Amino acid sequence: MTTSPTTWPGEGARPTYALRLSDDEQARYRMMADRARAEEGELWAAAGLADGARVADVGCGPGAMLVALADVVGPTGHVVGIDGDPEAVVAARSALAAARAADPRIATGEVHEGRADSTGLPPASVDTAVLRHVLAHNGGAEQRIVDHLAALVRPGGHVYLLDVDLTTASSTGAGPDVEELANRYRRWHQNRGNDPRVGRRLPDLARTAGMTVTRHRCWTLRMGFGRGMRGPAWAARDELVRAGMATAADLARWDAAFTALDTGRVAFTLAVVAVVGRRPALPEESS
Ligand SMILES: C[S@@+](CC[C@H](N)C(=O)[O-])C[C@H]1O[C@@H](n2cnc3c(N)ncnc32)[C@H](O)[C@@H]1O
C-alpha cells in the first residue's frame, strides 16, 4: 500500500492513504464485508440496496464491500467503486472481476480513481451512494464529502453512511504493546485533524446535506481477529514513523507482540453508527 504522506482533505493534491493493503489486511476487509452484510440487512434494504439498484461505493478500498454490493443488487444492478488510492483501485477491480468470473449473476461494475468529494460521477446518476469508514480519515472535509454524495443520488435516492466512534475502542487480551500501538494510532488521527467521534455526527452531516434521515442505528461491533490480522493501526505503522510517533524499535516490539498473540483470545469492541439519508423526491414523485 502507499507509503507517501496522506493528503485527503487538501485541495488539488491527489489523495493518498495511510493504511497498507497486505493480504492479511485484505482478508480483514472481506471479513468486515461479510459481517456487514449479515448484520445490516434491514438498513441496506432501507437504503434501496436491492435487485436492480445502481450503486456507488465511495472510498471502496480493496473492493470487498463492492463485491458484496454487486451480489445484493444482482445481474440487473450496477456498481461503481471510487477510491483515491491507485493500489486500492487495482485491488478492487481485480476483486470484482474475480467475483464475477466465479458468479456471473452478480452485478456488472467498474472502479475508478477519484476523490470522495469530487468523484467525477455525473450528478443524480445512482440510486444509492455508500460511504463506509471514510469520513474518519477526512477531518475538515466531512460535510463536503456528504454534500457530494447527496448530489450523486437521484431525487428520492439514498445515501448510506457508516463510521465509528474511535473513543469507544476497547480490547481484551491484546496486551500492553498492542494497546500502545492503538493509542498512538488514535493520537495520530487526532493530530491530523480527523474527528475520532465522526460516527456520532452522521445524522447532522446528512441533514445539512439536505437529506431526510430515515434510519439511524448505533451498535457495538465486536471482533476477534483471525491469525495474521493486525488491524488498521498496524497497517498505518509507516505513517506513525513518518509523523515521528513511532520508531523502528517500536515497530519491532509491536511486531513481536502481534506474533506472540494468541489471536483466539483477542477481542476488540468499537461503537459503529450507520445512517440512511434520503434525498427529497421531485415534487411530482412525492405526491
Ligand atoms: C478504511 S478504508 C474502507 C474501505 C471500504 N469502504 C470498506 O468499508 O471496506 C477507506 C478507503 O477510503 C479511501 N479514501 C479515504 N478518503 C478518501 C478520499 N478523500 N477520496 C478518495 N478515497 C478516499 C482510502 O483510500 C481507503 O481505500
The ligand as a Gaussian input file, in Angstrom:
#p B3LYP/6-31G(d) Opt

LIG

0 1
 C      -10.889000       2.160000       5.766000
 S      -10.969000       2.008000       4.017000
 C      -12.677000       1.487000       3.818000
 C      -12.929000       0.726000       2.548000
 C      -14.396000       0.329000       2.326000
 N      -15.265000       1.472000       2.306000
 C      -14.844000      -0.654000       3.366000
 O      -15.592000      -0.287000       4.270000
 O      -14.423000      -1.813000       3.281000
 C      -11.042000       3.676000       3.470000
 C      -10.830000       3.816000       1.967000
 O      -11.259000       5.121000       1.603000
 C      -10.323000       5.702000       0.735000
 N      -10.413000       7.150000       0.958000
 C      -10.340000       7.798000       2.144000
 N      -10.503000       9.115000       1.968000
 C      -10.685000       9.316000       0.629000
 C      -10.907000      10.471000      -0.172000
 N      -10.981000      11.690000       0.352000
 N      -11.034000      10.308000      -1.518000
 C      -10.956000       9.068000      -2.072000
 N      -10.761000       7.940000      -1.355000
 C      -10.631000       8.053000      -0.011000
 C       -8.986000       5.088000       1.116000
 O       -8.070000       5.073000       0.041000
 C       -9.380000       3.693000       1.535000
 O       -9.260000       2.800000       0.472000

